[in-house]
Amino acid sequence: MTHQLHENISYEGKDLSMMSLPHVPLDQPRIIALSDEEIFAINKKGRMVSSSCWRGYVGSWEIKDGRLYLTKLERDLMLEGTEPLFADWVSEELHIVLEYAFEGLRAGLRQGDKTKKVTIKNGTIVNI
């Protein structure tokens, strides 16, 4: 399978990448699936189809005060409003990339990359 685009995460004041791909609940009222017309209004090239993003969206997340928040969605989804959304649906181990061994293509982890595992249960950090 093609390596997938990384999710973004703000962690300890730094903007980083995350190898984990937490899902977003499409039944959450603030998560909006965009129509082709809305996507074209944002990006004149229209819907981007790529094997590097099977999920159809790229999320931006933030860990703040021991909790995980969804702050932005791009591509086929949009997060409505300006306030971060508490991600109480997420219960998994997140793999945050603290430092890449070298600059370049971000296609999976490589030997020498520094990562941090953060365990989330119902949107709250339970283990760092």
N, CA, C and O atoms as CSV, one atom per row, in Angstrom:
chain,resi,resn,atom,element,x,y,z
A,1,MET,N,N,0.838,-1.176,0.000
A,1,MET,CA,C,0.000,0.000,0.000
A,1,MET,C,C,0.888,1.246,0.000
A,1,MET,O,O,1.967,1.248,0.592
A,2,THR,N,N,0.441,2.266,-0.645
A,2,THR,CA,C,1.154,3.543,-0.686
A,2,THR,C,C,1.187,4.162,0.707
A,2,THR,O,O,0.190,4.133,1.428
A,3,HIS,N,N,2.330,4.718,1.083
A,3,HIS,CA,C,2.391,5.447,2.346
A,3,HIS,C,C,1.411,6.605,2.281
A,3,HIS,O,O,1.268,7.254,1.245
A,4,GLN,N,N,0.739,6.856,3.396
A,4,GLN,CA,C,-0.290,7.873,3.436
A,4,GLN,C,C,0.246,9.218,3.916
A,4,GLN,O,O,1.224,9.282,4.661
A,5,LEU,N,N,-0.412,10.294,3.474
A,5,LEU,CA,C,-0.057,11.624,3.956
A,5,LEU,C,C,-0.185,11.645,5.476
A,5,LEU,O,O,-1.113,11.067,6.042
A,6,HIS,N,N,0.745,12.308,6.113
A,6,HIS,CA,C,0.738,12.386,7.573
A,6,HIS,C,C,-0.341,13.342,8.054
A,6,HIS,O,O,-0.715,14.284,7.356
A,7,GLU,N,N,-0.827,13.088,9.245
A,7,GLU,CA,C,-1.665,14.049,9.940
A,7,GLU,C,C,-0.747,15.066,10.604
A,7,GLU,O,O,0.421,14.771,10.856
A,8,ASN,N,N,-1.254,16.248,10.888
A,8,ASN,CA,C,-0.494,17.298,11.556
A,8,ASN,C,C,-0.896,17.321,13.027
A,8,ASN,O,O,-2.045,17.038,13.367
A,9,ILE,N,N,0.058,17.658,13.902
A,9,ILE,CA,C,-0.275,17.765,15.322
A,9,ILE,C,C,0.585,18.835,15.983
A,9,ILE,O,O,1.783,18.952,15.723
A,10,SER,N,N,-0.061,19.605,16.839
A,10,SER,CA,C,0.651,20.574,17.666
A,10,SER,C,C,0.860,19.894,19.023
A,10,SER,O,O,-0.094,19.540,19.716
A,11,TYR,N,N,2.141,19.724,19.379
A,11,TYR,CA,C,2.481,19.001,20.596
A,11,TYR,C,C,3.622,19.726,21.294
A,11,TYR,O,O,4.674,19.962,20.700
A,12,GLU,N,N,3.411,20.075,22.545
A,12,GLU,CA,C,4.396,20.795,23.345
A,12,GLU,C,C,4.898,22.052,22.622
A,12,GLU,O,O,6.091,22.354,22.629
A,13,GLY,N,N,3.964,22.770,22.003
A,13,GLY,CA,C,4.290,24.028,21.347
A,13,GLY,C,C,4.948,23.909,19.988
A,13,GLY,O,O,5.353,24.918,19.411
A,14,LYS,N,N,5.062,22.698,19.466
A,14,LYS,CA,C,5.703,22.490,18.166
A,14,LYS,C,C,4.689,21.921,17.175
A,14,LYS,O,O,3.837,21.108,17.535
A,15,ASP,N,N,4.798,22.366,15.915
A,15,ASP,CA,C,3.985,21.806,14.842
A,15,ASP,C,C,4.727,20.612,14.262
A,15,ASP,O,O,5.801,20.762,13.681
A,16,LEU,N,N,4.145,19.417,14.424
A,16,LEU,CA,C,4.808,18.173,14.057
A,16,LEU,C,C,3.902,17.334,13.155
A,16,LEU,O,O,2.763,17.705,12.869
A,17,SER,N,N,4.435,16.202,12.718
A,17,SER,CA,C,3.670,15.225,11.946
A,17,SER,C,C,3.313,14.048,12.839
A,17,SER,O,O,3.949,13.799,13.863
A,18,MET,N,N,2.289,13.341,12.424
A,18,MET,CA,C,1.856,12.178,13.182
A,18,MET,C,C,1.669,11.017,12.203
A,18,MET,O,O,0.999,11.158,11.180
A,19,MET,N,N,2.259,9.886,12.526
A,19,MET,CA,C,2.112,8.704,11.678
A,19,MET,C,C,0.751,8.041,11.870
A,19,MET,O,O,0.294,7.306,10.994
A,20,SER,N,N,0.106,8.288,12.994
A,20,SER,CA,C,-1.218,7.728,13.252
A,20,SER,C,C,-2.252,8.445,12.396
A,20,SER,O,O,-2.067,9.602,12.018
A,21,LEU,N,N,-3.327,7.756,12.099
A,21,LEU,CA,C,-4.397,8.312,11.274
A,21,LEU,C,C,-5.734,8.179,11.995
A,21,LEU,O,O,-6.572,7.373,11.591
A,22,PRO,N,N,-5.946,8.957,13.052
A,22,PRO,CA,C,-7.233,8.844,13.761
A,22,PRO,C,C,-8.386,9.156,12.812
A,22,PRO,O,O,-8.319,10.102,12.028
A,23,HIS,N,N,-9.426,8.365,12.891
A,23,HIS,CA,C,-10.577,8.630,12.029
A,23,HIS,C,C,-11.354,9.820,12.588
A,23,HIS,O,O,-11.182,10.205,13.745
A,24,VAL,N,N,-12.192,10.379,11.761
A,24,VAL,CA,C,-13.093,11.427,12.209
A,24,VAL,C,C,-14.522,10.937,11.983
A,24,VAL,O,O,-14.825,10.372,10.933
A,25,PRO,N,N,-15.393,11.150,12.956
A,25,PRO,CA,C,-16.769,10.652,12.828
A,25,PRO,C,C,-17.604,11.546,11.914
A,25,PRO,O,O,-17.828,12.719,12.212
A,26,LEU,N,N,-18.049,10.992,10.825
A,26,LEU,CA,C,-18.818,11.768,9.860
A,26,LEU,C,C,-20.199,12.155,10.388
A,26,LEU,O,O,-20.873,13.002,9.802
A,27,ASP,N,N,-20.620,11.538,11.490
A,27,ASP,CA,C,-21.916,11.903,12.078
A,27,ASP,C,C,-21.784,13.021,13.115
A,27,ASP,O,O,-22.776,13.414,13.729
A,28,GLN,N,N,-20.568,13.536,13.314
A,28,GLN,CA,C,-20.350,14.659,14.229
A,28,GLN,C,C,-20.830,15.919,13.513
A,28,GLN,O,O,-20.376,16.189,12.400
A,29,PRO,N,N,-21.735,16.701,14.115
A,29,PRO,CA,C,-22.323,17.851,13.416
A,29,PRO,C,C,-21.325,18.895,12.908
A,29,PRO,O,O,-21.629,19.591,11.940
A,30,ARG,N,N,-20.164,19.026,13.515
A,30,ARG,CA,C,-19.195,20.035,13.074
A,30,ARG,C,C,-18.276,19.538,11.970
A,30,ARG,O,O,-17.502,20.319,11.415
A,31,ILE,N,N,-18.345,18.260,11.643
A,31,ILE,CA,C,-17.525,17.703,10.565
A,31,ILE,C,C,-18.398,17.611,9.316
A,31,ILE,O,O,-19.383,16.875,9.271
A,32,ILE,N,N,-18.004,18.379,8.310
A,32,ILE,CA,C,-18.826,18.532,7.112
A,32,ILE,C,C,-18.124,17.890,5.911
A,32,ILE,O,O,-16.973,18.202,5.608
A,33,ALA,N,N,-18.845,16.987,5.236
A,33,ALA,CA,C,-18.343,16.430,3.981
A,33,ALA,C,C,-18.661,17.438,2.881
A,33,ALA,O,O,-19.818,17.811,2.687
A,34,LEU,N,N,-17.636,17.874,2.167
A,34,LEU,CA,C,-17.810,18.895,1.144
A,34,LEU,C,C,-18.289,18.302,-0.178
A,34,LEU,O,O,-17.888,17.205,-0.566
A,35,SER,N,N,-19.139,19.037,-0.849
A,35,SER,CA,C,-19.599,18.631,-2.182
A,35,SER,C,C,-18.507,18.955,-3.192
A,35,SER,O,O,-17.552,19.668,-2.883
A,36,ASP,N,N,-18.657,18.424,-4.400
A,36,ASP,CA,C,-17.700,18.735,-5.467
A,36,ASP,C,C,-17.656,20.243,-5.725
A,36,ASP,O,O,-16.582,20.799,-5.958
A,37,GLU,N,N,-18.803,20.900,-5.685
A,37,GLU,CA,C,-18.860,22.346,-5.924
A,37,GLU,C,C,-18.101,23.107,-4.828
A,37,GLU,O,O,-17.377,24.057,-5.126
A,38,GLU,N,N,-18.260,22.702,-3.586
A,38,GLU,CA,C,-17.557,23.369,-2.481
A,38,GLU,C,C,-16.052,23.144,-2.570
A,38,GLU,O,O,-15.266,24.055,-2.312
A,39,ILE,N,N,-15.657,21.936,-2.935
A,39,ILE,CA,C,-14.228,21.634,-3.094
A,39,ILE,C,C,-13.646,22.462,-4.226
A,39,ILE,O,O,-12.541,22.990,-4.102
A,40,PHE,N,N,-14.384,22.585,-5.341
A,40,PHE,CA,C,-13.898,23.379,-6.473
A,40,PHE,C,C,-13.780,24.855,-6.099
A,40,PHE,O,O,-12.875,25.538,-6.578
A,41,ALA,N,N,-14.684,25.358,-5.248
A,41,ALA,CA,C,-14.615,26.757,-4.815
A,41,ALA,C,C,-13.355,27.008,-3.990
A,41,ALA,O,O,-12.798,28.105,-4.024
A,42,ILE,N,N,-12.905,25.997,-3.250
A,42,ILE,CA,C,-11.695,26.111,-2.428
A,42,ILE,C,C,-10.449,25.886,-3.281
A,42,ILE,O,O,-9.465,26.616,-3.164
A,43,ASN,N,N,-10.502,24.877,-4.133
A,43,ASN,CA,C,-9.356,24.495,-4.960
A,43,ASN,C,C,-9.830,24.355,-6.398
A,43,ASN,O,O,-10.563,23.419,-6.717
A,44,LYS,N,N,-9.433,25.253,-7.252
A,44,LYS,CA,C,-9.915,25.274,-8.639
A,44,LYS,C,C,-9.580,23.999,-9.415
A,44,LYS,O,O,-10.107,23.796,-10.508
A,45,LYS,N,N,-8.722,23.144,-8.878
A,45,LYS,CA,C,-8.408,21.876,-9.543
A,45,LYS,C,C,-9.453,20.813,-9.211
A,45,LYS,O,O,-9.465,19.741,-9.816
A,46,GLY,N,N,-10.328,21.108,-8.252
A,46,GLY,CA,C,-11.367,20.163,-7.878
A,46,GLY,C,C,-10.873,19.138,-6.871
A,46,GLY,O,O,-9.865,19.341,-6.195
A,47,ARG,N,N,-11.600,18.037,-6.786
A,47,ARG,CA,C,-11.307,16.976,-5.821
A,47,ARG,C,C,-9.955,16.341,-6.149
A,47,ARG,O,O,-9.702,15.954,-7.290
A,48,MET,N,N,-9.093,16.238,-5.140
A,48,MET,CA,C,-7.790,15.602,-5.340
A,48,MET,C,C,-7.912,14.117,-5.059
A,48,MET,O,O,-8.308,13.714,-3.965
A,49,VAL,N,N,-7.576,13.320,-6.032
A,49,VAL,CA,C,-7.608,11.874,-5.874
A,49,VAL,C,C,-6.168,11.394,-5.895
A,49,VAL,O,O,-5.435,11.630,-6.856
A,50,SER,N,N,-5.772,10.722,-4.829
A,50,SER,CA,C,-4.388,10.269,-4.728
A,50,SER,C,C,-4.340,9.006,-3.891
A,50,SER,O,O,-5.069,8.875,-2.908
A,51,SER,N,N,-3.492,8.088,-4.278
A,51,SER,CA,C,-3.330,6.878,-3.477
A,51,SER,C,C,-2.594,7.174,-2.181
A,51,SER,O,O,-2.503,6.297,-1.322
A,52,SER,N,N,-2.061,8.389,-2.011
A,52,SER,CA,C,-1.380,8.747,-0.769
A,52,SER,C,C,-2.342,9.305,0.269
A,52,SER,O,O,-1.914,9.726,1.344
A,53,CYS,N,N,-3.655,9.314,-0.041
A,53,CYS,CA,C,-4.634,9.809,0.930
A,53,CYS,C,C,-5.973,9.104,0.733
A,53,CYS,O,O,-6.970,9.723,0.361
A,54,TRP,N,N,-5.973,7.801,0.989
A,54,TRP,CA,C,-7.194,7.016,0.799
A,54,TRP,C,C,-8.324,7.509,1.687
A,54,TRP,O,O,-9.495,7.375,1.329
A,55,ARG,N,N,-7.985,8.086,2.857
A,55,ARG,CA,C,-9.032,8.521,3.777
A,55,ARG,C,C,-9.772,9.751,3.267
A,55,ARG,O,O,-10.874,10.046,3.729
A,56,GLY,N,N,-9.165,10.487,2.299
A,56,GLY,CA,C,-9.844,11.614,1.681
A,56,GLY,C,C,-9.718,12.932,2.422
A,56,GLY,O,O,-10.258,13.944,1.974
A,57,TYR,N,N,-9.025,12.939,3.534
A,57,TYR,CA,C,-8.853,14.177,4.293
A,57,TYR,C,C,-7.496,14.161,4.978
A,57,TYR,O,O,-6.870,13.113,5.136
A,58,VAL,N,N,-7.057,15.350,5.383
A,58,VAL,CA,C,-5.876,15.490,6.231
A,58,VAL,C,C,-6.323,16.305,7.431
A,58,VAL,O,O,-6.862,17.402,7.288
A,59,GLY,N,N,-6.092,15.758,8.609
A,59,GLY,CA,C,-6.503,16.428,9.836
A,59,GLY,C,C,-5.342,17.115,10.526
A,59,GLY,O,O,-4.193,16.686,10.424
A,60,SER,N,N,-5.664,18.187,11.229
A,60,SER,CA,C,-4.714,18.850,12.115
A,60,SER,C,C,-5.256,18.715,13.526
A,60,SER,O,O,-6.437,18.952,13.780
A,61,TRP,N,N,-4.386,18.337,14.425
A,61,TRP,CA,C,-4.746,18.004,15.797
A,61,TRP,C,C,-3.896,18.816,16.762
A,61,TRP,O,O,-2.879,19.397,16.385
A,62,GLU,N,N,-4.337,18.842,18.017
A,62,GLU,CA,C,-3.579,19.534,19.058
A,62,GLU,C,C,-3.755,18.781,20.369
A,62,GLU,O,O,-4.857,18.357,20.717
A,63,ILE,N,N,-2.648,18.624,21.088
A,63,ILE,CA,C,-2.728,18.106,22.451
A,63,ILE,C,C,-2.536,19.301,23.372
A,63,ILE,O,O,-1.506,19.975,23.342
A,64,LYS,N,N,-3.552,19.546,24.192
A,64,LYS,CA,C,-3.526,20.698,25.093
A,64,LYS,C,C,-4.189,20.306,26.409
A,64,LYS,O,O,-5.284,19.743,26.434
A,65,ASP,N,N,-3.500,20.617,27.490
A,65,ASP,CA,C,-4.032,20.329,28.830
A,65,ASP,C,C,-4.462,18.863,28.979
A,65,ASP,O,O,-5.480,18.562,29.602
A,66,GLY,N,N,-3.666,17.962,28.396
A,66,GLY,CA,C,-3.925,16.531,28.547
A,66,GLY,C,C,-5.060,15.988,27.707
A,66,GLY,O,O,-5.519,14.869,27.934
A,67,ARG,N,N,-5.518,16.765,26.741
A,67,ARG,CA,C,-6.629,16.337,25.901
A,67,ARG,C,C,-6.271,16.515,24.430
A,67,ARG,O,O,-5.458,17.371,24.079
A,68,LEU,N,N,-6.886,15.697,23.569
A,68,LEU,CA,C,-6.673,15.748,22.123
A,68,LEU,C,C,-7.832,16.495,21.474
A,68,LEU,O,O,-9.001,16.230,21.754
A,69,TYR,N,N,-7.479,17.434,20.599
A,69,TYR,CA,C,-8.468,18.216,19.876
A,69,TYR,C,C,-8.213,18.136,18.373
A,69,TYR,O,O,-7.067,18.085,17.928
A,70,LEU,N,N,-9.282,18.125,17.612
A,70,LEU,CA,C,-9.219,18.282,16.162
A,70,LEU,C,C,-9.338,19.773,15.888
A,70,LEU,O,O,-10.287,20.411,16.344
A,71,THR,N,N,-8.385,20.337,15.148
A,71,THR,CA,C,-8.382,21.782,14.921
A,71,THR,C,C,-8.698,22.178,13.480
A,71,THR,O,O,-9.113,23.308,13.224
A,72,LYS,N,N,-8.501,21.248,12.535
A,72,LYS,CA,C,-8.723,21.593,11.128
A,72,LYS,C,C,-8.844,20.327,10.299
A,72,LYS,O,O,-8.239,19.303,10.617
A,73,LEU,N,N,-9.631,20.403,9.233
A,73,LEU,CA,C,-9.725,19.338,8.240
A,73,LEU,C,C,-9.546,19.949,6.864
A,73,LEU,O,O,-10.029,21.050,6.598
A,74,GLU,N,N,-8.849,19.233,5.987
A,74,GLU,CA,C,-8.614,19.698,4.622
A,74,GLU,C,C,-8.973,18.596,3.636
A,74,GLU,O,O,-9.121,17.432,4.009
A,75,ARG,N,N,-9.107,18.972,2.399
A,75,ARG,CA,C,-9.424,18.132,1.247
A,75,ARG,C,C,-10.930,17.913,1.160
A,75,ARG,O,O,-11.643,18.849,0.800
A,76,ASP,N,N,-11.449,16.733,1.468
A,76,ASP,CA,C,-12.865,16.426,1.259
A,76,ASP,C,C,-13.750,16.733,2.459
A,76,ASP,O,O,-14.974,16.637,2.365
A,77,LEU,N,N,-13.143,17.103,3.591
A,77,LEU,CA,C,-13.899,17.411,4.807
A,77,LEU,C,C,-13.529,18.787,5.324
A,77,LEU,O,O,-12.471,19.325,4.997
A,78,MET,N,N,-14.423,19.356,6.146
A,78,MET,CA,C,-14.175,20.650,6.754
A,78,MET,C,C,-14.656,20.595,8.203
A,78,MET,O,O,-15.671,19.969,8.510
A,79,LEU,N,N,-13.920,21.251,9.078
A,79,LEU,CA,C,-14.343,21.401,10.469
A,79,LEU,C,C,-15.040,22.746,10.575
A,79,LEU,O,O,-14.428,23.791,10.351
A,80,GLU,N,N,-16.312,22.718,10.913
A,80,GLU,CA,C,-17.098,23.949,11.008
A,80,GLU,C,C,-16.784,24.673,12.314
A,80,GLU,O,O,-16.637,24.046,13.363
A,81,GLY,N,N,-16.683,25.988,12.238
A,81,GLY,CA,C,-16.414,26.811,13.405
A,81,GLY,C,C,-14.930,27.011,13.622
A,81,GLY,O,O,-14.103,26.399,12.945
A,82,THR,N,N,-14.599,27.871,14.571
A,82,THR,CA,C,-13.196,28.202,14.828
A,82,THR,C,C,-12.644,27.526,16.080
A,82,THR,O,O,-11.428,27.461,16.258
A,83,GLU,N,N,-13.503,27.032,16.932
A,83,GLU,CA,C,-13.057,26.381,18.161
A,83,GLU,C,C,-12.575,24.960,17.883
A,83,GLU,O,O,-13.192,24.245,17.093
A,84,PRO,N,N,-11.468,24.535,18.527
A,84,PRO,CA,C,-11.048,23.134,18.404
A,84,PRO,C,C,-12.157,22.205,18.908
A,84,PRO,O,O,-12.935,22.564,19.791
A,85,LEU,N,N,-12.207,21.020,18.334
A,85,LEU,CA,C,-13.219,20.027,18.702
A,85,LEU,C,C,-12.573,18.946,19.558
A,85,LEU,O,O,-11.667,18.253,19.094
A,86,PHE,N,N,-13.027,18.789,20.806
A,86,PHE,CA,C,-12.500,17.747,21.680
A,86,PHE,C,C,-12.746,16.393,21.032
A,86,PHE,O,O,-13.883,16.055,20.704
A,87,ALA,N,N,-11.689,15.622,20.849
A,87,ALA,CA,C,-11.745,14.351,20.108
A,87,ALA,C,C,-12.044,13.186,21.053
A,87,ALA,O,O,-11.223,12.283,21.213
A,88,ASP,N,N,-13.208,13.214,21.669
A,88,ASP,CA,C,-13.577,12.184,22.643
A,88,ASP,C,C,-13.820,10.818,22.011
A,88,ASP,O,O,-13.969,9.831,22.731
A,89,TRP,N,N,-13.862,10.740,20.694
A,89,TRP,CA,C,-14.046,9.474,19.985
A,89,TRP,C,C,-12.717,8.733,19.766
A,89,TRP,O,O,-12.721,7.573,19.353
A,90,VAL,N,N,-11.586,9.392,20.038
A,90,VAL,CA,C,-10.283,8.782,19.771
A,90,VAL,C,C,-9.801,8.020,20.997
A,90,VAL,O,O,-9.677,8.586,22.083
A,91,SER,N,N,-9.533,6.738,20.813
A,91,SER,CA,C,-8.942,5.867,21.838
A,91,SER,C,C,-7.918,4.990,21.124
A,91,SER,O,O,-8.250,3.920,20.614
A,92,GLU,N,N,-6.669,5.457,21.093
A,92,GLU,CA,C,-5.611,4.721,20.401
A,92,GLU,C,C,-4.256,5.296,20.785
A,92,GLU,O,O,-4.162,6.306,21.483
A,93,GLU,N,N,-3.224,4.636,20.317
A,93,GLU,CA,C,-1.872,5.119,20.537
A,93,GLU,C,C,-1.464,5.983,19.343
A,93,GLU,O,O,-1.506,5.535,18.197
A,94,LEU,N,N,-1.073,7.219,19.625
A,94,LEU,CA,C,-0.621,8.125,18.576
A,94,LEU,C,C,0.888,8.037,18.456
A,94,LEU,O,O,1.590,7.938,19.462
A,95,HIS,N,N,1.387,8.071,17.232
A,95,HIS,CA,C,2.825,8.038,16.962
A,95,HIS,C,C,3.209,9.387,16.366
A,95,HIS,O,O,2.964,9.662,15.192
A,96,ILE,N,N,3.818,10.218,17.206
A,96,ILE,CA,C,4.180,11.575,16.817
A,96,ILE,C,C,5.648,11.587,16.415
A,96,ILE,O,O,6.500,11.064,17.133
A,97,VAL,N,N,5.939,12.188,15.262
A,97,VAL,CA,C,7.319,12.299,14.795
A,97,VAL,C,C,7.902,13.589,15.364
A,97,VAL,O,O,7.488,14.685,14.987
A,98,LEU,N,N,8.867,13.449,16.276
A,98,LEU,CA,C,9.508,14.606,16.894
A,98,LEU,C,C,10.601,15.191,16.013
A,98,LEU,O,O,10.802,16.404,15.965
A,99,GLU,N,N,11.306,14.295,15.311
A,99,GLU,CA,C,12.411,14.747,14.467
A,99,GLU,C,C,12.681,13.698,13.402
A,99,GLU,O,O,12.796,12.508,13.697
A,100,TYR,N,N,12.783,14.157,12.153
A,100,TYR,CA,C,13.122,13.259,11.059
A,100,TYR,C,C,14.634,13.134,10.959
A,100,TYR,O,O,15.358,14.087,11.246
A,101,ALA,N,N,15.112,11.968,10.554
A,101,ALA,CA,C,16.547,11.731,10.408
A,101,ALA,C,C,17.115,12.596,9.288
A,101,ALA,O,O,18.277,12.998,9.348
A,102,PHE,N,N,16.307,12.887,8.264
A,102,PHE,CA,C,16.742,13.772,7.187
A,102,PHE,C,C,15.524,14.441,6.582
A,102,PHE,O,O,14.408,13.932,6.688
A,103,GLU,N,N,15.740,15.578,5.950
A,103,GLU,CA,C,14.658,16.295,5.271
A,103,GLU,C,C,14.370,15.608,3.945
A,103,GLU,O,O,15.254,14.995,3.348
A,104,GLY,N,N,13.150,15.714,3.500
A,104,GLY,CA,C,12.782,15.134,2.219
A,104,GLY,C,C,11.393,14.553,2.274
A,104,GLY,O,O,10.566,14.974,3.083
A,105,LEU,N,N,11.135,13.601,1.427
A,105,LEU,CA,C,9.829,12.987,1.312
A,105,LEU,C,C,9.411,12.371,2.636
A,105,LEU,O,O,10.178,11.630,3.250
A,106,ARG,N,N,8.216,12.671,3.072
A,106,ARG,CA,C,7.676,12.128,4.324
A,106,ARG,C,C,6.824,10.897,3.993
A,106,ARG,O,O,5.595,10.957,4.021
A,107,ALA,N,N,7.475,9.812,3.688
A,107,ALA,CA,C,6.779,8.590,3.290
A,107,ALA,C,C,7.126,7.472,4.261
A,107,ALA,O,O,7.954,6.610,3.964
A,108,GLY,N,N,6.494,7.495,5.403
A,108,GLY,CA,C,6.740,6.462,6.397
A,108,GLY,C,C,7.932,6.797,7.271
A,108,GLY,O,O,8.692,7.724,6.994
A,109,LEU,N,N,8.075,6.029,8.321
A,109,LEU,CA,C,9.194,6.228,9.241
A,109,LEU,C,C,10.461,5.619,8.673
A,109,LEU,O,O,10.426,4.615,7.962
A,110,ARG,N,N,11.570,6.242,9.000
A,110,ARG,CA,C,12.880,5.747,8.580
A,110,ARG,C,C,13.747,5.567,9.811
A,110,ARG,O,O,13.507,6.179,10.852
A,111,GLN,N,N,14.751,4.726,9.681
A,111,GLN,CA,C,15.683,4.521,10.776
A,111,GLN,C,C,16.288,5.873,11.161
A,111,GLN,O,O,16.726,6.629,10.294
A,112,GLY,N,N,16.313,6.167,12.432
A,112,GLY,CA,C,16.868,7.415,12.923
A,112,GLY,C,C,15.822,8.482,13.224
A,112,GLY,O,O,16.127,9.473,13.888
A,113,ASP,N,N,14.588,8.293,12.745
A,113,ASP,CA,C,13.530,9.237,13.093
A,113,ASP,C,C,13.230,9.121,14.588
A,113,ASP,O,O,13.180,8.017,15.130
A,114,LYS,N,N,13.033,10.257,15.248
A,114,LYS,CA,C,12.691,10.259,16.665
A,114,LYS,C,C,11.187,10.430,16.804
A,114,LYS,O,O,10.601,11.377,16.280
A,115,THR,N,N,10.572,9.489,17.523
A,115,THR,CA,C,9.127,9.512,17.671
A,115,THR,C,C,8.735,9.447,19.144
A,115,THR,O,O,9.543,9.120,20.012
A,116,LYS,N,N,7.475,9.769,19.393
A,116,LYS,CA,C,6.916,9.694,20.738
A,116,LYS,C,C,5.567,9.000,20.624
A,116,LYS,O,O,4.768,9.309,19.740
A,117,LYS,N,N,5.327,8.065,21.523
A,117,LYS,CA,C,4.027,7.391,21.567
A,117,LYS,C,C,3.208,8.007,22.687
A,117,LYS,O,O,3.673,8.145,23.818
A,118,VAL,N,N,1.983,8.372,22.350
A,118,VAL,CA,C,1.062,8.965,23.319
A,118,VAL,C,C,-0.232,8.161,23.257
A,118,VAL,O,O,-0.851,8.050,22.199
A,119,THR,N,N,-0.637,7.604,24.389
A,119,THR,CA,C,-1.858,6.804,24.435
A,119,THR,C,C,-3.036,7.693,24.818
A,119,THR,O,O,-3.003,8.411,25.817
A,120,ILE,N,N,-4.077,7.620,23.991
A,120,ILE,CA,C,-5.275,8.418,24.182
A,120,ILE,C,C,-6.450,7.493,24.463
A,120,ILE,O,O,-6.612,6.476,23.789
A,121,LYS,N,N,-7.264,7.831,25.443
A,121,LYS,CA,C,-8.493,7.086,25.714
A,121,LYS,C,C,-9.618,8.106,25.825
A,121,LYS,O,O,-9.601,8.986,26.686
A,122,ASN,N,N,-10.589,7.969,24.939
A,122,ASN,CA,C,-11.725,8.894,24.890
A,122,ASN,C,C,-11.277,10.348,24.863
A,122,ASN,O,O,-11.864,11.202,25.527
A,123,GLY,N,N,-10.225,10.622,24.082
A,123,GLY,CA,C,-9.743,11.975,23.884
A,123,GLY,C,C,-8.810,12.511,24.952
A,123,GLY,O,O,-8.336,13.643,24.852
A,124,THR,N,N,-8.541,11.705,25.979
A,124,THR,CA,C,-7.681,12.154,27.085
A,124,THR,C,C,-6.409,11.326,27.117
A,124,THR,O,O,-6.441,10.111,26.923
A,125,ILE,N,N,-5.270,12.003,27.365
A,125,ILE,CA,C,-3.991,11.301,27.453
A,125,ILE,C,C,-3.992,10.424,28.707
A,125,ILE,O,O,-4.302,10.883,29.807
A,126,VAL,N,N,-3.636,9.148,28.513
A,126,VAL,CA,C,-3.524,8.254,29.659
A,126,VAL,C,C,-2.101,7.769,29.863
A,126,VAL,O,O,-1.766,7.240,30.923
A,127,ASN,N,N,-1.244,7.951,28.831
A,127,ASN,CA,C,0.149,7.518,28.959
A,127,ASN,C,C,1.004,8.238,27.911
A,127,ASN,O,O,0.657,8.312,26.733
A,128,ILE,N,N,2.139,8.766,28.391
A,128,ILE,CA,C,3.086,9.408,27.476
A,128,ILE,C,C,4.387,8.642,27.521
A,128,ILE,O,O,5.339,9.000,26.828
